[in-house]
Amino acid sequence: MNPFEQAKKALLKTKFFPYWLDNEAAPAPEPALKGSISCDLLIVGAGFTGLWAAIHAKEQNPNRDVVLIEAQCIAIGASGRPAAILSTSVMHGLDNAQRFFPEDMDELERLGKENMDGFKDTIARYNIDCDIEWGGELTVAVGEDGVEDLAKEYKLYKQYGHDAYLLNAEEVRTELNSPLFCGGLWSKSRSGTVHPAKLAWGLKRAAKELGVRIYEYTPLVDSRHLKPGVMVTTPEGEVKANKVLLATNAFAAGSKKIRRRVAAIRDRIVVTEPLTDEQLASIGWQNRQGVYDTRTQLNYMRLTADNRILFGGRLGYFFNNNTDPKDDKSADNFLMLVKNFYDTFPTLKDVNFSHAWSGPIGLTTRMAVHYQHYHDGDMIYAGGYSGFGVTATRFGARVGLAILDGDDIPETKMGFATTQPNYIPPEPFRWFGAKVTMYALDTYDEKGGWRKPWISLVEKMGFPVTQNELG
Ligand SMILES: Cc1cc2nc3c(=O)[nH]c(=O)nc-3n(C[C@H](O)[C@H](O)[C@H](O)COP(=O)(O)OP(=O)(O)OC[C@H]3O[C@@H](n4cnc5c(N)ncnc54)[C@H](O)[C@@H]3O)c2cc1C
């Protein structure tokens, strides 16, 4: 059967909704805000950035009056949709950190490890049941170029004291059996996988227990500077706040200017039906790592607690940073991803897919958190994790609060916090550039040609789109 017809068949009974959110454990939403309230700190957006910020603000000062508003419901944005492979890096990986902040590498690495330890502690302290597994991160080489890339990456991992191991083709296939894999790099400690929605719901519970007031289905509509303080309006109410943290990621809500530096890209994921023991045995994966491959249009994969395979990684862009593209909810946009799945795991050619979805990536040219200041610094935006934020949001939120409060901590003086990523061209150039780039990425490895100079031009503009580039 033609591979795309096979993919179509495998998607016949698929629910186009995130597997993570399709769960009876989802808590009932909090009522929307009606009327006028005031608070010390208003957080806008209840994904991981907003939730970590709410908890941190209360832990720091239990008397602080903290309000969290969310346009829809908890974790409906990127936070309820990721692969949720956990990483120690707070700057989108070691090579990305080295590319942009070489002088801060030692400190960023130390902060990343501290952040991961704090992530673990918070989950344990609030007794959050979120299917966390510590199998590590495994990067798998597809093709000989990939093997060379991994050797370079391995050096960097060892230089910064990671518990990392280089695997040859046979060793990597013992870990995860695919005919495509020619080598691997397994970073064993401080990484793994989590159920992101259960984590977000647990953080919501913790925030409520700490006294944070949460309003769902309450979008920020407008904000006005009161000098000092900010008045935020919502459809049926208003919040007068001393300080505001915009945790709106790719939605870039709160100021039209955010989009000058943040593009809303979509990334896609499919999830299989639960594998039988026999199917799982055919691919190994006893150590249940979170896995990335080295392809230019990279694929990532992991197991869920009930032994489904989550397989993701096909970028898309919709005109004007559309964060709710209706046509990304049909099978056609997932066919290539399913074909890649079958190419990766030919022994699973009979497996069907229960869920498929896409999610918003807040992409910046530095692919890591940055801060934008509004209303004389009484309101700041913290975002731009670019697809690497389940743990990094905890760090981004903590530093964002320190900037907002004027706290004198070293992190607020580091390059990532004091400088901005490059501007991204506006529409229609953004749409055109994104479309050509996505097409080039899809076919870069097989066809080369004009794609290489185009991707190199995009990289000169500041986007490190070939993820293996070691700068
Ligand atoms: C497909 C995919 C795969 C990923 N895989 C990984 C991975 O394996 N590992 C990893 O570390 N990271 C991964 N990420 C990235 C990670 O999910 C994000 O970096 C992280 O969840 C961002 O959290 P956030 O709170 O900043 O944003 P979001 O979760 O997007 O939260 C922003 C919130 O703001 C709300 N909002 C928007 N506008 C308004 C408004 N006007 N008023 C009030 N609220 C508003 C939205 O509804 C949303 O809930 C992935 C992301 C995607 C999409």
PDBQT file of the ligand as one rigid body, heavy atoms in Angstrom, charges set to zero:
ROOT
HETATM    1  C1  LIG A 501       3.990  19.933  20.155  1.00  0.00    +0.000 C 
HETATM    2  C2  LIG A 501       4.884  20.441  21.254  1.00  0.00    +0.000 A 
HETATM    3  C3  LIG A 501       5.875  19.608  21.771  1.00  0.00    +0.000 A 
HETATM    4  C4  LIG A 501       6.681  20.057  22.824  1.00  0.00    +0.000 A 
HETATM    5  N1  LIG A 501       7.559  19.174  23.401  1.00  0.00    +0.000 NA
HETATM    6  C5  LIG A 501       8.303  19.577  24.468  1.00  0.00    +0.000 A 
HETATM    7  C6  LIG A 501       9.166  18.660  25.135  1.00  0.00    +0.000 A 
HETATM    8  O1  LIG A 501       9.237  17.478  24.814  1.00  0.00    +0.000 OA
HETATM    9  N2  LIG A 501       9.909  19.124  26.172  1.00  0.00    +0.000 N 
HETATM   10  C7  LIG A 501       9.847  20.430  26.590  1.00  0.00    +0.000 A 
HETATM   11  O2  LIG A 501      10.541  20.802  27.539  1.00  0.00    +0.000 OA
HETATM   12  N3  LIG A 501       9.000  21.305  25.982  1.00  0.00    +0.000 NA
HETATM   13  C8  LIG A 501       8.230  20.911  24.954  1.00  0.00    +0.000 A 
HETATM   14  N4  LIG A 501       7.366  21.786  24.355  1.00  0.00    +0.000 N 
HETATM   15  C9  LIG A 501       7.355  23.193  24.811  1.00  0.00    +0.000 C 
HETATM   16  C10 LIG A 501       6.575  23.394  26.087  1.00  0.00    +0.000 C 
HETATM   17  O3  LIG A 501       5.339  22.737  25.999  1.00  0.00    +0.000 OA
HETATM   18  C11 LIG A 501       6.356  24.915  26.257  1.00  0.00    +0.000 C 
HETATM   19  O4  LIG A 501       7.602  25.581  26.201  1.00  0.00    +0.000 OA
HETATM   20  C12 LIG A 501       5.689  25.277  27.556  1.00  0.00    +0.000 C 
HETATM   21  O5  LIG A 501       4.547  24.486  27.782  1.00  0.00    +0.000 OA
HETATM   22  C13 LIG A 501       5.310  26.755  27.515  1.00  0.00    +0.000 C 
HETATM   23  O6  LIG A 501       4.533  27.058  28.647  1.00  0.00    +0.000 OA
HETATM   24  P1  LIG A 501       3.863  28.484  28.761  1.00  0.00    +0.000 P 
HETATM   25  O7  LIG A 501       3.121  28.520  30.026  1.00  0.00    +0.000 OA
HETATM   26  O8  LIG A 501       4.900  29.538  28.538  1.00  0.00    +0.000 OA
HETATM   27  O9  LIG A 501       2.881  28.575  27.518  1.00  0.00    +0.000 OA
HETATM   28  P2  LIG A 501       1.416  27.944  27.285  1.00  0.00    +0.000 P 
HETATM   29  O10 LIG A 501       1.280  26.621  27.883  1.00  0.00    +0.000 OA
HETATM   30  O11 LIG A 501       1.142  28.075  25.831  1.00  0.00    +0.000 OA
HETATM   31  O12 LIG A 501       0.478  28.910  28.106  1.00  0.00    +0.000 OA
HETATM   32  C14 LIG A 501       0.067  30.171  27.681  1.00  0.00    +0.000 C 
HETATM   33  C15 LIG A 501      -1.350  30.358  28.202  1.00  0.00    +0.000 C 
HETATM   34  O13 LIG A 501      -1.757  31.708  27.994  1.00  0.00    +0.000 OA
HETATM   35  C16 LIG A 501      -3.145  31.683  27.744  1.00  0.00    +0.000 C 
HETATM   36  N5  LIG A 501      -3.535  32.941  27.125  1.00  0.00    +0.000 N 
HETATM   37  C17 LIG A 501      -3.331  33.352  25.849  1.00  0.00    +0.000 A 
HETATM   38  N6  LIG A 501      -3.855  34.569  25.658  1.00  0.00    +0.000 NA
HETATM   39  C18 LIG A 501      -4.393  34.968  26.841  1.00  0.00    +0.000 A 
HETATM   40  C19 LIG A 501      -5.100  36.134  27.276  1.00  0.00    +0.000 A 
HETATM   41  N7  LIG A 501      -5.358  37.132  26.438  1.00  0.00    +0.000 N 
HETATM   42  N8  LIG A 501      -5.527  36.184  28.553  1.00  0.00    +0.000 NA
HETATM   43  C20 LIG A 501      -5.285  35.150  29.423  1.00  0.00    +0.000 A 
HETATM   44  N9  LIG A 501      -4.626  34.025  29.053  1.00  0.00    +0.000 NA
HETATM   45  C21 LIG A 501      -4.187  33.944  27.785  1.00  0.00    +0.000 A 
HETATM   46  C22 LIG A 501      -3.314  30.492  26.819  1.00  0.00    +0.000 C 
HETATM   47  O14 LIG A 501      -4.657  30.051  26.760  1.00  0.00    +0.000 OA
HETATM   48  C23 LIG A 501      -2.363  29.491  27.457  1.00  0.00    +0.000 C 
HETATM   49  O15 LIG A 501      -3.012  28.642  28.382  1.00  0.00    +0.000 OA
HETATM   50  C24 LIG A 501       6.530  21.379  23.316  1.00  0.00    +0.000 A 
HETATM   51  C25 LIG A 501       5.543  22.210  22.784  1.00  0.00    +0.000 A 
HETATM   52  C26 LIG A 501       4.718  21.747  21.775  1.00  0.00    +0.000 A 
HETATM   53  C27 LIG A 501       3.643  22.640  21.241  1.00  0.00    +0.000 C 
ENDROOT
TORSDOF 0
